[in-house]
Amino acid sequence: MTPHKNTRRAAALVAAAAMLVVGVETGSATAVPDRADSPTPAPRASERAAVIKAAQAQSVTAAGQLGLGSEEKLVVRDVVKDADGTVHTRYERTYAGLPVLGGDLVTHTAKNGKLKSVDKANDARIQVATTNTARRAVAGARKVIWAGKGKPVLAFETVKSGVQKDGTPSRLHVITDAATGKKLHQYEAIETGTGTSQYSGEVPLTTTKGGSGFELTDGERGGHKTYDLAQGQSGTGELLSDDDDKWGDGSNSDRQTAAVDAHYGAAVTWDFYKAELGRNGIAGDGKAAYSRVHYGNAYVNAFWDDSCFCMTYGDGEGNKRPLTEIDVAGHEMSHGLTSHTANLEYSGESGGLNEATSDIFGTSVEFFADNKEDVGDYLIGEKIDIRGDGTPLRYMDKPSKDGKSLDAWKEGAGDADVHHSSGIANHFFYLLAEGSGKKTINGVAYDSPTSDGSTVAGIGREKAYKIWYKALTAYMTSTTDYKAAREATVKAANDLYGADGTEAKTVAAAWAAVNVK
């Protein structure tokens, strides 16, 4: 996929736009580098709702200042304010009342109200002659404007539900040209990921006392609930309950054990986002997702479904190894984070970046947990043993060791499966955090190469994931590809740690080391 992200200067927006988010600070300062590593307080849900409502009231003015056509309108999805007063407002777009797929954009406004720059998923101007003339759509199709690639056109979006080959639910979105019926694009809305099935030993759980005992409801973290699907494949399942608030016994024979790991993993992930990145829940609104365990029969996977805002875990081969380990929870919840920020399409290079984002944050959550039974590492799925030989599912230091993933970018990278093209960003993140060459971390030996023979000195894991988060939430859009991801992370490093500093230079060096230049 060719890059569709473009940044341009525009006229100043009204100063009030910068003042909409006073007191709501979720970013870090450019002007105060000594505070860059410390997240600012997460906004309360009521504050966030008010900020978005106020920004929406200014959307007509914003559309006019951006030079959008009279038929185009902006819909606010999110507003983030840095400590230095810079405001990042993320918009979806409509045209003649129709949703514009691939029309999302982010404006970056200085504290004084001046528009600094804009990042667009597609910079092409929308000029659809009419939204009424079209071929007859199949039943259930939604009329849209397709702007994900090339010239925007009138289109139909259909959603086909079913089951993928491995038993994962399928919600396939297909976009067709309204005039010709030609298929323009398709993507899978169910985002999957696999991780380790190792349990975490004895862990604290936040539960809620009910009328007849205790329930797996975490009142401290947005009300997260964990349900037992009892091998079903639909519905919510039954909320787990217990008489004495002592859950599971660490064995697979006790059905509560998988729920313990899922509930604990969700709590650790919530804590990571709040403590390290200043984010209050996946969507930033203080509301929890929920977890479902014991999905299907011998289902060897786990998945995030945005339509239910939930994580779902299978019990693994022979129903013996539930996929409920810490980094799996972090991976799945991070799919939800992506859908509520950049909303990276789950196909092509953006799909690889989507999967890599979940691996990056899932790994970061595992390190953050500091659990003695499941220590942090850069191996994905090292305990699941899907291949039956004890090897991990994916390696971040050298992705190609799995036999399929890409170590570096090459032509056609976007045609690879998203779990394999993700290797490019996974490798970048490892190099950025730890550097190239041989080293041992938490007892695991790594030897990370570079495609250009260079030597990269890492800046540390915390700086690396804060740069990735900043890029995801402030600069990436739905169609961001690897070239645009490089630009986004360089901008993020400049914002967080100062322009042209060691961090930004290392970001550029790490991308060059995976052939993204």
C-alpha positions as CSV (number, residue, x, y, z in Angstrom):
1,M,0.0,0.0,0.0
2,T,1.3,3.4,-0.9
3,P,1.4,6.1,1.8
4,H,-1.8,8.1,2.3
5,K,-0.7,10.3,5.2
6,N,0.0,13.9,4.5
7,T,0.8,16.8,6.8
8,R,0.1,20.4,5.8
9,R,0.0,23.8,7.3
10,A,-3.4,25.5,7.5
11,A,-4.9,28.8,8.8
12,A,-5.3,29.3,12.5
13,L,-8.3,27.8,14.2
14,V,-10.1,29.9,16.8
15,A,-8.2,30.2,20.0
16,A,-11.1,28.6,21.9
17,A,-10.3,25.2,20.4
18,A,-7.1,25.1,22.4
19,M,-8.9,25.9,25.6
20,L,-11.5,23.2,25.3
21,V,-9.3,20.7,27.1
22,V,-8.1,22.8,30.1
23,G,-7.4,20.4,32.9
24,V,-7.6,17.3,30.7
25,E,-4.0,16.3,30.1
26,T,-3.1,12.9,28.8
27,G,0.1,13.6,26.9
28,S,3.6,14.7,27.9
29,A,5.4,18.0,27.5
30,T,7.7,19.1,24.8
31,A,8.9,22.1,26.7
32,V,9.5,20.2,29.9
33,P,11.7,17.2,29.0
34,D,12.3,16.2,32.7
35,R,8.6,15.4,33.0
36,A,8.3,13.6,29.7
37,D,8.5,10.2,31.3
38,S,5.7,10.9,33.8
39,P,2.1,10.6,32.6
40,T,-0.3,13.4,33.4
41,P,-3.5,12.5,35.3
42,A,-6.1,10.7,33.3
43,P,-9.3,12.7,32.8
44,R,-12.5,11.6,34.5
45,A,-15.1,10.2,32.1
46,S,-17.4,13.2,32.6
47,E,-14.6,15.6,31.8
48,R,-13.7,13.7,28.6
49,A,-17.3,13.6,27.5
50,A,-17.6,17.4,28.0
51,V,-14.3,18.0,26.1
52,I,-15.5,16.0,23.1
53,K,-18.9,17.7,23.1
54,A,-17.2,21.1,23.2
55,A,-14.8,20.1,20.4
56,Q,-17.8,18.9,18.3
57,A,-19.4,22.3,18.7
58,Q,-16.3,23.8,17.0
59,S,-16.3,21.2,14.2
60,V,-18.0,23.4,11.6
61,T,-15.3,26.1,12.2
62,A,-12.6,23.5,12.0
63,A,-14.0,22.1,8.7
64,G,-14.0,25.5,7.2
65,Q,-10.5,26.3,8.3
66,L,-9.3,23.0,6.8
67,G,-10.9,23.9,3.5
68,L,-13.3,21.0,3.4
69,G,-16.2,21.1,1.0
70,S,-19.7,22.2,2.0
71,E,-20.9,18.6,2.0
72,E,-18.2,17.5,4.4
73,K,-18.7,17.4,8.2
74,L,-16.3,16.5,11.0
75,V,-17.2,14.1,13.9
76,V,-15.0,14.3,16.9
77,R,-13.6,10.9,18.1
78,D,-11.1,12.0,20.6
79,V,-9.2,15.0,22.1
80,V,-5.8,14.8,23.7
81,K,-3.9,17.6,25.3
82,D,-0.2,17.7,25.9
83,A,1.3,19.3,29.0
84,D,2.6,22.1,26.8
85,G,-0.9,23.0,25.7
86,T,-0.8,21.3,22.3
87,V,-4.2,19.8,21.4
88,H,-4.6,16.8,19.2
89,T,-8.2,16.4,17.9
90,R,-9.1,13.2,16.0
91,Y,-12.0,13.4,13.6
92,E,-14.0,11.1,11.4
93,R,-15.6,12.6,8.3
94,T,-19.0,12.5,6.6
95,Y,-19.9,13.6,3.1
96,A,-23.6,14.4,2.3
97,G,-24.4,12.6,5.5
98,L,-22.5,9.4,4.5
99,P,-19.6,8.0,6.5
100,V,-16.2,8.5,4.8
101,L,-14.2,5.3,5.3
102,G,-10.5,6.3,5.3
103,G,-11.4,10.0,5.7
104,D,-10.2,10.3,9.3
105,L,-7.7,13.1,10.2
106,V,-6.0,14.5,13.3
107,T,-5.4,18.3,13.8
108,H,-2.6,19.5,16.0
109,T,-3.3,22.9,17.5
110,A,-0.9,25.0,19.6
111,K,-1.8,26.5,23.0
112,N,-2.5,29.9,21.3
113,G,-5.1,28.3,19.0
114,K,-2.9,28.2,15.9
115,L,-3.2,25.1,13.8
116,K,0.3,23.6,13.6
117,S,-0.4,20.7,11.2
118,V,-2.9,18.0,10.1
119,D,-2.4,14.3,9.6
120,K,-4.9,12.8,7.1
121,A,-5.6,9.2,6.2
122,N,-6.1,10.4,2.6
123,D,-5.4,13.9,1.4
124,A,-7.5,13.5,-1.8
125,R,-10.4,15.9,-2.1
126,I,-13.9,14.3,-2.0
127,Q,-15.8,15.1,-5.2
128,V,-18.6,12.6,-5.6
129,A,-21.0,13.8,-8.2
130,T,-24.1,12.4,-6.5
131,T,-24.9,10.1,-3.6
132,N,-28.2,9.0,-5.2
133,T,-27.0,7.4,-8.4
134,A,-25.8,3.9,-7.7
135,R,-26.3,0.3,-8.5
136,R,-28.8,-1.5,-6.3
137,A,-27.0,-2.8,-3.2
138,V,-27.4,-6.2,-1.7
139,A,-29.6,-6.4,1.3
140,G,-28.1,-5.0,4.4
141,A,-25.4,-3.0,2.6
142,R,-24.5,0.5,3.9
143,K,-23.9,3.3,1.5
144,V,-20.5,5.0,2.2
145,I,-17.8,7.1,0.6
146,W,-14.6,4.9,0.2
147,A,-11.5,7.1,0.6
148,G,-9.1,4.4,1.9
149,K,-7.0,4.5,-1.2
150,G,-6.9,6.7,-4.2
151,K,-9.8,8.9,-5.4
152,P,-12.8,8.8,-3.1
153,V,-15.8,7.1,-4.6
154,L,-19.4,6.2,-3.7
155,A,-19.5,2.7,-2.4
156,F,-21.4,0.0,-0.5
157,E,-20.2,-1.7,2.7
158,T,-21.5,-5.2,3.5
159,V,-20.7,-7.2,6.6
160,K,-20.7,-11.0,6.4
161,S,-20.6,-13.0,9.6
162,G,-19.3,-16.5,9.8
163,V,-16.4,-18.6,11.1
164,Q,-12.7,-18.5,10.1
165,K,-10.8,-21.7,9.4
166,D,-9.4,-21.9,13.0
167,G,-12.8,-21.4,14.6
168,T,-12.4,-17.7,15.2
169,P,-15.6,-15.8,14.6
170,S,-15.6,-13.8,11.3
171,R,-17.0,-10.4,10.6
172,L,-15.8,-9.6,7.1
173,H,-16.3,-6.1,5.8
174,V,-16.4,-5.8,2.0
175,I,-16.4,-2.4,0.2
176,T,-17.7,-2.4,-3.4
177,D,-17.9,0.5,-5.9
178,A,-21.5,1.7,-6.1
179,A,-21.3,2.4,-9.8
180,T,-19.5,-0.7,-11.1
181,G,-19.9,-3.3,-8.3
182,K,-16.1,-3.9,-8.3
183,K,-14.6,-4.9,-5.0
184,L,-12.4,-2.1,-3.7
185,H,-11.3,-3.4,-0.3
186,Q,-12.1,-5.9,2.4
187,Y,-10.9,-6.4,6.0
188,E,-11.6,-8.7,8.9
189,A,-13.1,-6.9,12.0
190,I,-12.4,-9.7,14.4
191,E,-8.8,-9.1,15.5
192,T,-6.9,-12.1,16.8
193,G,-3.8,-12.8,18.7
194,T,-2.1,-15.6,20.5
195,G,0.2,-15.6,23.5
196,T,1.5,-17.7,26.3
197,S,-0.7,-20.0,28.3
198,Q,1.5,-20.1,31.4
199,Y,-0.4,-19.1,34.5
200,S,0.8,-16.4,36.9
201,G,0.8,-18.2,40.2
202,E,-1.0,-16.7,43.2
203,V,-2.3,-13.2,42.2
204,P,-4.5,-10.6,43.8
205,L,-8.0,-10.2,42.4
206,T,-10.4,-7.4,42.8
207,T,-13.9,-8.8,43.1
208,T,-17.4,-7.7,44.2
209,K,-19.5,-9.1,47.0
210,G,-22.9,-10.1,45.9
211,G,-26.0,-11.5,47.6
212,S,-24.7,-15.1,47.7
213,G,-21.0,-14.7,47.6
214,F,-18.5,-13.0,45.4
215,E,-18.4,-12.2,41.7
216,L,-15.5,-11.6,39.2
217,T,-16.4,-7.9,38.8
218,D,-13.5,-5.4,39.3
219,G,-15.1,-2.3,40.7
220,E,-11.7,-0.5,40.9
221,R,-11.1,-0.7,37.1
222,G,-14.3,0.3,35.4
223,G,-16.4,-2.7,36.4
224,H,-14.5,-5.3,34.3
225,K,-16.3,-8.7,34.4
226,T,-15.1,-12.2,33.6
227,Y,-17.6,-14.7,32.2
228,D,-17.5,-18.5,31.5
229,L,-18.8,-19.4,28.0
230,A,-18.8,-23.1,29.0
231,Q,-17.5,-24.0,25.5
232,G,-20.1,-22.0,23.8
233,Q,-19.4,-19.7,20.9
234,S,-21.9,-16.9,21.3
235,G,-23.5,-14.8,24.0
236,T,-21.9,-13.4,27.1
237,G,-21.7,-16.5,29.2
238,E,-22.2,-16.8,33.0
239,L,-20.5,-14.3,35.3
240,L,-18.2,-16.3,37.5
241,S,-19.0,-16.4,41.2
242,D,-17.5,-18.0,44.3
243,D,-18.5,-18.5,48.0
244,D,-15.3,-17.7,49.7
245,D,-13.5,-15.3,47.3
246,K,-10.7,-17.9,46.7
247,W,-10.6,-18.6,43.0
248,G,-9.1,-21.5,41.1
249,D,-6.4,-23.9,42.2
250,G,-3.8,-23.3,39.5
251,S,-4.8,-26.5,37.6
252,N,-6.7,-26.7,34.3
253,S,-9.2,-29.1,35.9
254,D,-10.6,-26.2,37.9
255,R,-12.6,-24.0,35.5
256,Q,-12.0,-20.9,37.6
257,T,-8.3,-21.0,36.9
258,A,-8.5,-19.6,33.4
259,A,-10.9,-16.9,34.7
260,V,-8.3,-16.0,37.4
261,D,-5.6,-15.4,34.7
262,A,-7.9,-13.5,32.4
263,H,-9.2,-11.3,35.2
264,Y,-5.7,-10.7,36.5
265,G,-4.4,-10.0,33.1
266,A,-7.1,-7.4,32.4
267,A,-6.3,-5.7,35.7
268,V,-2.6,-5.5,35.1
269,T,-3.2,-4.1,31.6
270,W,-5.6,-1.4,32.9
271,D,-3.0,-0.5,35.5
272,F,-0.2,-0.3,32.9
273,Y,-2.2,2.1,30.7
274,K,-3.1,4.3,33.7
275,A,0.2,4.3,35.5
276,E,2.5,4.4,32.5
277,L,0.5,6.3,29.9
278,G,-2.1,8.2,31.8
279,R,-5.0,6.5,30.0
280,N,-8.1,5.7,31.9
281,G,-9.4,2.5,30.3
282,I,-9.2,1.3,26.7
283,A,-11.4,4.0,25.3
284,G,-10.1,6.6,27.7
285,D,-13.5,7.0,29.2
286,G,-13.0,5.0,32.5
287,K,-15.2,2.1,31.3
288,A,-14.0,-1.5,31.3
289,A,-14.2,-4.1,28.6
290,Y,-15.1,-7.7,29.7
291,S,-13.5,-11.1,29.3
292,R,-15.0,-14.4,28.2
293,V,-13.1,-17.7,28.9
294,H,-13.6,-21.3,27.8
295,Y,-14.6,-20.4,24.2
296,G,-15.4,-23.3,21.9
297,N,-13.8,-26.7,21.9
298,A,-10.0,-26.9,21.8
299,Y,-9.8,-23.4,20.3
300,V,-6.2,-22.4,20.0
301,N,-6.5,-18.7,19.9
302,A,-7.8,-15.5,21.6
303,F,-9.5,-12.5,20.0
304,W,-10.7,-9.0,20.5
305,D,-14.2,-8.1,19.2
306,D,-14.9,-4.3,19.2
307,S,-18.7,-4.9,18.7
308,C,-18.9,-6.4,22.2
309,F,-15.9,-4.5,23.5
310,C,-14.6,-7.7,24.9
311,M,-11.8,-10.2,25.0
312,T,-12.4,-13.9,24.4
313,Y,-10.0,-16.8,25.2
314,G,-9.9,-20.4,23.9
315,D,-8.7,-23.4,26.0
316,G,-5.9,-24.4,23.6
317,E,-5.1,-27.8,22.1
318,G,-7.0,-30.5,23.8
319,N,-8.6,-27.9,26.1
320,K,-5.5,-28.2,28.3
321,R,-3.8,-24.8,27.9
322,P,-6.1,-21.8,28.0
323,L,-4.7,-18.7,26.3
324,T,-5.1,-16.5,29.3
325,E,-1.5,-15.4,30.2
326,I,-0.6,-11.8,30.9
327,D,0.7,-10.7,27.6
328,V,-2.4,-12.2,25.8
329,A,-4.7,-10.0,27.8
330,G,-2.4,-7.0,27.1
331,H,-2.4,-7.9,23.4
332,E,-6.2,-8.3,23.1
333,M,-7.0,-5.2,25.1
334,S,-4.6,-3.2,23.0
335,H,-6.6,-4.1,19.9
336,G,-9.4,-2.2,21.6
337,L,-7.0,0.7,22.2
338,T,-6.1,0.8,18.5
339,S,-9.7,0.8,17.4
340,H,-10.4,3.8,19.7
341,T,-7.4,5.8,18.5
342,A,-5.8,5.4,15.1
343,N,-8.2,2.7,14.1
344,L,-5.6,1.0,11.9
345,E,-7.2,-1.1,9.2
346,Y,-6.8,-4.8,9.8
347,S,-5.2,-5.4,6.4
348,G,-2.1,-4.5,4.4
349,E,0.7,-2.6,6.2
350,S,-1.7,-0.9,8.5
351,G,-2.9,-4.3,9.6
352,G,0.7,-5.3,10.4
353,L,1.1,-2.2,12.5
354,N,-2.2,-3.0,14.2
355,E,-0.9,-6.5,15.2
356,A,2.5,-5.1,16.2
357,T,0.8,-2.5,18.4
358,S,-0.8,-5.3,20.4
359,D,2.4,-7.3,20.6
360,I,4.3,-4.2,21.7
361,F,1.9,-3.3,24.5
362,G,1.2,-6.9,25.4
363,T,5.0,-7.4,25.9
364,S,5.2,-4.1,27.8
365,V,2.3,-5.1,30.1
366,E,4.2,-8.4,30.8
367,F,7.3,-6.5,31.9
368,F,5.2,-4.0,33.9
369,A,3.5,-6.9,35.8
370,D,6.8,-8.0,37.2
371,N,5.3,-11.4,37.9
372,K,7.8,-14.0,39.2
373,E,5.9,-16.8,37.5
374,D,5.8,-15.1,34.1
375,V,8.7,-12.8,33.7
376,G,8.9,-10.2,31.0
377,D,10.4,-11.2,27.7
378,Y,10.4,-10.3,24.0
379,L,9.0,-13.8,23.0
380,I,5.4,-14.1,21.9
381,G,3.6,-17.4,22.8
382,E,6.7,-19.1,24.3
383,K,4.6,-21.3,26.6
384,I,1.7,-22.2,24.2
385,D,3.8,-24.7,22.2
386,I,1.5,-24.6,19.2
387,R,4.2,-26.2,17.1
388,G,4.8,-29.0,19.6
389,D,8.5,-28.3,19.8
390,G,8.6,-25.7,22.6
391,T,9.4,-22.7,20.3
392,P,7.7,-19.3,20.7
393,L,5.0,-18.2,18.3
394,R,6.9,-15.0,17.5
395,Y,10.2,-13.4,18.2
396,M,10.6,-9.6,18.5
397,D,14.4,-9.5,18.3
398,K,14.5,-11.5,15.1
399,P,11.0,-12.1,13.8
400,S,12.1,-14.4,10.9
401,K,13.1,-17.1,13.4
402,D,9.5,-18.2,13.3
403,G,9.9,-19.1,9.6
404,K,7.3,-16.6,8.3
405,S,7.6,-13.1,9.9
406,L,9.5,-10.3,8.3
407,D,12.6,-8.9,9.9
408,A,12.6,-5.8,7.6
409,W,10.4,-3.9,5.2
410,K,10.4,-5.0,1.5
411,E,8.1,-4.5,-1.5
412,G,4.9,-6.4,-1.0
413,A,5.2,-6.4,2.8
414,G,1.5,-5.4,2.9
415,D,0.5,-8.6,1.1
416,A,1.8,-10.8,4.0
417,D,-0.5,-12.0,6.7
418,V,-0.8,-9.2,9.3
419,H,0.7,-11.5,12.0
420,H,3.8,-11.8,9.8
421,S,4.2,-8.2,8.5
422,S,3.9,-7.1,12.1
423,G,7.5,-8.4,12.5
424,I,8.8,-5.2,10.9
425,A,7.4,-3.0,13.7
426,N,8.1,-5.6,16.4
427,H,11.8,-5.7,15.3
428,F,11.9,-1.9,15.2
429,F,10.5,-1.7,18.8
430,Y,13.0,-4.2,20.1
431,L,15.9,-2.3,18.5
432,L,14.6,1.0,19.8
433,A,14.2,-0.4,23.3
434,E,17.2,-2.7,23.7
435,G,19.5,-2.1,20.7
436,S,21.1,-4.6,18.3
437,G,23.5,-7.5,18.9
438,K,23.7,-10.1,21.6
439,K,22.4,-9.6,25.1
440,T,20.6,-11.5,27.9
441,I,17.4,-10.1,29.5
442,N,15.6,-11.8,32.4
443,G,17.5,-15.0,31.5
444,V,16.6,-15.0,27.8
445,A,19.3,-14.7,25.2
446,Y,18.7,-12.4,22.2
447,D,20.8,-11.5,19.1
448,S,19.1,-8.8,17.1
449,P,20.4,-8.1,13.6
450,T,20.0,-5.0,11.4
451,S,19.2,-5.0,7.7
452,D,21.8,-2.4,6.9
453,G,24.6,-3.7,9.1
454,S,24.3,-0.8,11.5
455,T,24.6,-0.8,15.3
456,V,21.7,0.5,17.2
457,A,21.9,1.5,20.9
458,G,18.5,1.2,22.6
459,I,16.9,4.0,24.6
460,G,15.1,1.7,27.1
461,R,11.7,0.0,27.0
462,E,9.7,2.7,28.8
463,K,10.8,5.5,26.4
464,A,10.1,3.1,23.5
465,Y,6.5,2.3,24.4
466,K,5.7,5.9,25.3
467,I,6.9,7.0,21.9
468,W,4.8,4.3,20.2
469,Y,1.7,5.3,22.3
470,K,2.1,8.9,21.5
471,A,2.5,8.2,17.8
472,L,-0.6,5.9,17.8
473,T,-2.9,8.3,19.7
474,A,-1.7,11.6,18.2
475,Y,-0.4,11.0,14.6
476,M,-1.4,7.7,13.1
477,T,-4.6,7.3,11.1
478,S,-6.5,4.4,9.7
479,T,-4.3,4.0,6.6
480,T,-0.9,4.6,8.2
481,D,1.7,2.4,6.5
482,Y,5.3,1.8,7.6
483,K,6.7,4.9,6.0
484,A,4.1,7.0,7.8
485,A,4.6,5.1,11.0
486,R,8.3,6.2,10.8
487,E,7.2,9.8,10.5
488,A,4.7,9.5,13.3
489,T,7.2,8.0,15.8
490,V,9.8,10.6,14.9
491,K,7.3,13.4,15.6
492,A,6.3,11.6,18.9
493,A,9.9,11.4,20.0
494,N,10.4,15.1,19.2
495,D,7.3,15.9,21.3
496,L,8.2,13.8,24.3
497,Y,12.0,14.2,24.5
498,G,12.9,17.3,22.5
499,A,13.5,17.9,18.7
500,D,16.5,16.1,17.2
501,G,17.4,14.6,20.6
502,T,18.9,11.2,21.1
503,E,15.5,9.6,21.3
504,A,14.4,10.9,17.9
505,K,17.7,10.0,16.3
506,T,17.5,6.5,17.7
507,V,13.9,6.2,16.3
508,A,15.2,7.0,12.9
509,A,18.1,4.7,13.2
510,A,15.9,1.8,14.4
511,W,13.6,2.2,11.4
512,A,16.6,2.4,9.0
513,A,17.8,-0.9,10.6
514,V,14.5,-2.6,9.4
515,N,14.7,-0.9,6.0
516,V,12.1,1.8,6.6
517,K,13.7,5.0,5.4
